Amino acid sequence: MGPDGQNTVIDGEGIESGTYRRRNLKCVGSYEGGHRGLSRALKSHTSSTICSLICQKAWNEKLLLNPSPLPKEEVGSLKYIDYLFINEVEGDICVGKKNRICWDPVQLTNEIRDLYGIQNIVMTMGENGSIALCGNDIYYAKPVSVTNVVNTAGAGDGYMASLIACLIKGMKIQKAMNWSSAYAALSITINGTIPSYRYPEEVEAFIAEHE
């Protein structure tokens, strides 16, 4: 946990207990002025993850969920999640239709919304770009074409992190998606996952070169 409560991950054995939740809420609440609510659920133990998300939601902050790896058990309604980040393979698994040859991204995101009650769904689609369903509005972002592909590992995570940063800065979803597509495209031209995550000014220069 950072000094102001930022970058906090709340998870672990026993988190389902009422005692743990009360202690956790008191701890998070003690950080006045801290930016709270950006939660990324990565591990297993679905009940623990849900409890941690509910703790964060108690502060009326935005919750963002990237369920990777996907839980094996049913999770029920996730309507308290503000943004769901997935890729197209995870999307198919979410609705129980994995390994489809043909699929409609608009239909798929609507099926996920209807199933889990999440109103904002962002789905990356590899070389086909990304799509976002926000309420009843659909947004697309085309991929940025590059020829010197070195390493694609981490491109999806980079896109997601970039999009979250853009939204925090107040950028509209369409512009945020376009900017994040460029961020991901730049990342795959650089070897190594962490080194490929570049500074904003480098991304801006990359965008200018590819306009």
Protein Blocks (a to p, Z undefined) as FASTA:
>chain_A
ZZkopaiacedehklpmklmmmmmmmmmmmghiaehiacdfbghkllmmmmmmmmmmnop
acddddddddfbdebjaklpmbdcddfklmmmmnopghiabdcfklmmmmmmmmnopabd
cddehjnopaddehjaccdddddddfbdfblghklmmmmmmmmmmmmnopafklmmmmmm
mmmmmmmmpgcjklmmccfklmmmmmmmmZZ
